[in-house]
Amino acid sequence: MALNTVIFDMDGLLIDSEPLWQEAANEAMQKLGVMLDEELYATTIGLRTSEFLHFWFNRYNINQNLVPSTEAEITGLVIAKVGANGSLMPGVIETLDFFENKHFQIGLATSSPLLLVDTVLEKTGLTGRFQAITSAEHLPNGKPHPQVYLDCAALLKSQPTACVCFEDSFNGMIAAKAARMKCVVVPDSGAFENKRWEAADLKIPTLREFDEIAFSKLNG
């Protein structure tokens, strides 16, 4: 089926917020006496904050009753950090323009809460660029479950097989592929050569490298 819809992840793809999430998580977890292992932390990118905390709390035998308050603390820290220091990733505007010029439906599907989405869109000037926005915040399962992508496609009245998703995380890539959508991954430079990205339909170093030739590889 020919592609007619594009759906973007948000954190780490549209906005350089992954370092801010890591800062906030470290600040909150240090209060609980925990230092987050860098390598293990990388495997949790793309999870909802509650799932992220359940993972670490289980690992360090921290009282699970503290998850809601710690989640609220981390989210509040990230919103403040994005508001102060959030910046667009390279190539975002150009890629949005590319798909708008092709008259694609454009959506946003994120694991982050909608309150943060609003902050990001306002900070980056992207308000109004998406016809549908879905969050896994209150879904039974977040990424790598595909529901947030399927919900976004449904709002756009698009078939999943007519959608291409842009992701920066492994969990997000798995969610997109599980939804039967094409997936372009834009990994962090330090993980670019990891073989796990081979499940994607296309891998590029930044959104700046997405062009007509890249699109033709997806839409052939």
C-alpha distance (Angstrom), angle and dihedral (degrees) to the residues before:
residue distance angle dihedral
M1 . . .
A2 3.80 . .
L3 3.77 115.1 .
N4 3.80 117.7 -109.3
T5 3.82 103.5 154.4
V6 3.78 135.6 59.6
I7 3.81 124.9 -165.1
F8 3.79 123.0 -168.8
D9 3.77 132.0 -156.6
M10 3.80 112.4 -138.6
D11 3.82 118.0 -150.6
G12 3.78 112.5 70.3
L13 3.79 92.2 0.9
L14 3.80 107.1 60.3
I15 3.79 97.4 15.6
D16 3.78 130.5 29.6
S17 3.79 92.3 -120.2
E18 3.81 103.5 126.6
P19 3.83 92.3 88.6
L20 3.81 88.1 49.6
W21 3.82 91.3 51.8
Q22 3.79 89.6 49.7
E23 3.82 91.9 49.0
A24 3.80 91.1 49.6
A25 3.81 93.2 46.3
N26 3.80 91.8 49.4
E27 3.81 92.0 48.5
A28 3.80 92.3 50.7
M29 3.80 96.0 42.2
Q30 3.79 94.0 47.1
K31 3.80 87.6 62.3
L32 3.81 85.5 60.5
G33 3.79 92.0 49.1
V34 3.81 96.4 -104.2
M35 3.81 130.0 128.6
L36 3.80 112.3 -160.6
D37 3.79 116.2 -127.9
E38 3.83 108.6 -125.1
E39 3.79 97.1 -141.3
L40 3.78 94.2 45.6
Y41 3.80 91.1 44.2
A42 3.82 89.4 59.6
T43 3.82 90.5 61.8
T44 3.82 90.7 58.6
I45 3.82 96.7 54.4
G46 3.80 110.0 120.8
L47 3.80 95.1 29.9
R48 3.77 121.4 118.7
T49 3.79 113.1 -101.0
S50 3.80 92.8 -110.7
E51 3.82 91.4 53.5
F52 3.79 90.4 44.9
L53 3.82 89.8 53.5
H54 3.80 94.8 45.5
F55 3.81 87.9 54.7
W56 3.81 94.3 51.1
F57 3.79 95.2 38.2
N58 3.80 89.9 53.7
R59 3.78 90.6 48.3
Y60 3.81 93.5 52.5
N61 3.82 98.9 31.3
I62 3.80 93.6 -116.9
N63 3.80 118.4 165.0
Q64 3.81 107.1 -90.7
N65 3.80 89.6 -146.5
L66 3.80 86.4 75.6
V67 3.84 92.8 62.2
P68 3.85 97.4 90.6
S69 3.81 94.8 49.3
T70 3.81 92.7 43.8
E71 3.80 90.8 47.5
A72 3.81 90.4 52.4
E73 3.81 90.3 48.1
I74 3.81 93.6 51.0
T75 3.80 93.1 45.4
G76 3.79 91.2 49.9
L77 3.80 91.4 49.3
V78 3.81 92.2 49.5
I79 3.80 93.2 48.5
A80 3.80 89.6 52.1
K81 3.81 92.7 46.0
V82 3.82 93.0 47.9
G83 3.79 90.5 47.7
A84 3.80 90.2 52.5
N85 3.81 103.1 35.1
G86 3.81 110.8 8.4
S87 3.80 115.8 134.1
L88 3.78 135.9 177.6
M89 3.78 119.7 -101.1
P90 3.82 116.2 -117.9
G91 3.81 115.6 -79.9
V92 3.81 99.0 14.3
I93 3.80 97.5 123.0
E94 3.79 92.6 42.8
T95 3.81 92.0 51.0
L96 3.78 93.0 48.3
D97 3.81 89.5 49.0
F98 3.81 89.8 48.9
F99 3.80 92.8 58.1
E100 3.79 94.7 38.9
N101 3.79 88.5 56.0
K102 3.80 88.3 54.3
H103 3.83 89.5 50.6
F104 3.81 92.5 -119.5
Q105 3.75 122.7 164.5
I106 3.81 105.8 -111.5
G107 3.79 124.9 -151.5
L108 3.79 141.1 171.1
A109 3.82 122.3 -141.5
T110 3.79 117.6 -177.8
S111 3.77 142.4 165.4
S112 3.80 89.7 -140.9
P113 3.81 124.3 97.2
L114 3.80 117.6 -95.1
L115 3.80 90.5 -116.4
L116 3.80 88.5 65.4
V117 3.82 91.1 44.2
D118 3.80 89.5 57.5
T119 3.81 90.5 49.9
V120 3.80 92.5 49.1
L121 3.81 94.8 47.9
E122 3.79 92.2 48.0
K123 3.81 93.4 45.6
T124 3.82 94.1 48.7
G125 3.80 99.4 37.7
L126 3.81 92.1 -118.0
T127 3.80 95.8 125.2
G128 3.80 108.6 131.1
R129 3.81 96.1 19.3
F130 3.83 94.4 104.5
Q131 3.80 126.8 65.9
A132 3.80 92.1 -160.4
I133 3.81 134.1 21.3
T134 3.80 123.9 -169.5
S135 3.78 130.1 -178.4
A136 3.79 128.6 -163.2
E137 3.81 88.3 -148.0
H138 3.82 95.0 112.4
L139 3.81 100.8 21.3
P140 3.82 119.4 114.9
N141 3.81 88.2 -116.6
G142 3.79 133.8 21.4
K143 3.79 129.7 -156.9
P144 3.03 130.1 -17.2
H145 3.81 79.5 46.5
P146 3.84 108.0 84.4
Q147 3.81 98.1 -137.0
V148 3.81 97.2 102.8
Y149 3.81 89.7 54.5
L150 3.78 93.4 44.9
D151 3.81 90.3 49.8
C152 3.80 90.9 51.8
A153 3.80 92.4 49.8
A154 3.82 90.0 49.2
L155 3.81 91.6 52.4
L156 3.80 88.7 50.9
K157 3.84 90.1 47.1
S158 3.80 88.4 -124.5
Q159 3.78 130.3 141.0
P160 3.82 112.3 -117.9
T161 3.79 91.3 -125.2
A162 3.83 89.1 57.5
C163 3.81 91.6 57.3
V164 3.78 132.2 92.7
C165 3.81 118.5 -163.9
F166 3.78 129.6 -157.5
E167 3.80 116.1 -147.0
D168 3.78 139.7 166.8
S169 3.83 100.2 -168.3
F170 3.78 133.8 69.8
N171 3.81 92.2 -129.5
G172 3.80 89.9 52.0
M173 3.80 92.8 48.5
I174 3.81 90.7 52.7
A175 3.82 90.1 49.2
A176 3.80 92.1 52.2
K177 3.79 93.9 47.4
A178 3.81 91.3 45.8
A179 3.81 86.9 55.4
R180 3.84 88.2 56.7
M181 3.79 91.9 -114.5
K182 3.78 129.9 134.8
C183 3.80 112.1 -104.7
V184 3.79 132.4 -152.0
V185 3.80 112.6 -167.4
V186 3.79 124.1 -154.6
P187 3.81 101.8 -173.1
D188 3.77 127.1 -168.8
S189 3.81 108.8 -89.4
G190 3.79 91.7 -114.2
A191 3.80 91.8 58.9
F192 3.80 98.7 35.2
E193 3.81 96.2 109.9
N194 3.81 94.7 48.4
K195 3.79 110.0 125.8
R196 3.80 92.2 -137.7
W197 3.82 89.2 82.4
E198 3.81 89.7 68.6
A199 3.81 88.3 92.5
A200 3.81 88.8 69.1
D201 3.79 123.1 90.4
L202 3.79 92.2 -132.0
K203 3.81 136.3 7.5
I204 3.80 122.8 -158.1
P205 3.82 131.6 171.9
T206 3.84 95.1 -130.4
L207 3.79 137.1 -4.6
R208 3.81 87.3 -103.0
E209 3.81 87.9 76.5
F210 3.80 93.4 59.2
D211 3.80 107.9 103.6
E212 3.78 142.7 139.3
I213 3.80 92.3 -69.7
A214 3.82 91.5 52.4
F215 3.80 90.2 47.0
S216 3.79 92.0 51.8
K217 3.80 89.8 55.5
L218 3.80 89.2 57.5
N219 3.79 97.9 40.5
G220 3.80 98.8 42.9
